[in-house]
């Protein structure tokens, strides 16, 4: 879904009824909290016996990742997936990935492109739709058979082989797979970005021997680059997601390029969601999706070194929570403040000036009975969504607001 900000409302809040500070928390799911192993499941790139690599596959990027960054866990990978497609991967998934409790890094796809619109050596038909569905089926099976399992599908399809793997076919496989993954909010890694100096341009640009020894396979340096890249995703340091309770927004700090899935909080309306890249002050396109359990998500691409803010439409503006200068993207934002013991109603004022002589909103009867749809409270906080009848002007300007209690 595309979104545009027509204008920005800068709201400066004056503390009128005391101050309460609120903490934010950071959500990171990483390897440190998972006691298990890593298992690489893929084709000849995963087998890792080409070029200057050891003949026993011990320098595969999955093994390199574990040995370099996570000495507490162990790693292994399949050695018989050479020249195989996702069809073989799906058919042999249970027999190879039998020890549940692994991080499973799946990396099939290059050979599906080679056999595109034809049958592979095992007699299975190959095309982009079939390959992407096979990957999704492996992911589903992994999740459904063991909730503790971490399945990480990768996309490593770009090769410098116009004869057997034309670029148009490669890009079609990549786009079909990523689209299907986004439909079900499947977390995936565009692993070729590890050896690509220009991520998202649709083509790995380094075929001069730095990372590759032929048109498909990576050398030792390439495996080390991908192992380091993969670690960002395994240990959860690829991005940091922070939820701000004071205003109900989520901020993202990106440490790598990827597609992420953000789960909304509170009641939200997709039509009101806005994602902004704070780094360059631009609105980011996003799509609405669901994961395989039916949970709704917001999906968008992030770039390394950039910061983002997700506003779910119910933007919580904390009058006593230190949010002066908040940029508001809705004409009917939600305000909240500390509940006052014994209060029967509240008076919210919004003005064009700090002296509150030019009021644009003056609601003196705020309570759950007069505003059943707009008013909400818990043991510590009151929240109040500005009614449509009192909408703020959609123009760039500064407003001032304050609230008081009637006891």
Secondary structure by P-SEA (a helix, b strand, c coil): ccccccbbbbbbbbbccbbbbbbbbbbbbccccccbbbbbbbccccccccccccccccccaaaaaaaccccccccccccccccccaaaaaaaccccccccccbbbbbccaaaaaaccccccccccccaaaaaaaaaaaaaaaaaacccbbbbbbbcccccccccccaaaaaaaaaaaaaaaaacbbbbbccccccccccccccccccccccccccccccaaaaaaaaaaaaaaaacccbbbbbbccccbbbbbbccbbbbbbbbccccccccbbbbccccbbbbbbbbbccccccccccccccccccccccccccccccccccccccccccbbbbbccccccccbbbbbbccccccccccccccccccccccccccccccccccccccccccccccbbbbbcccccc
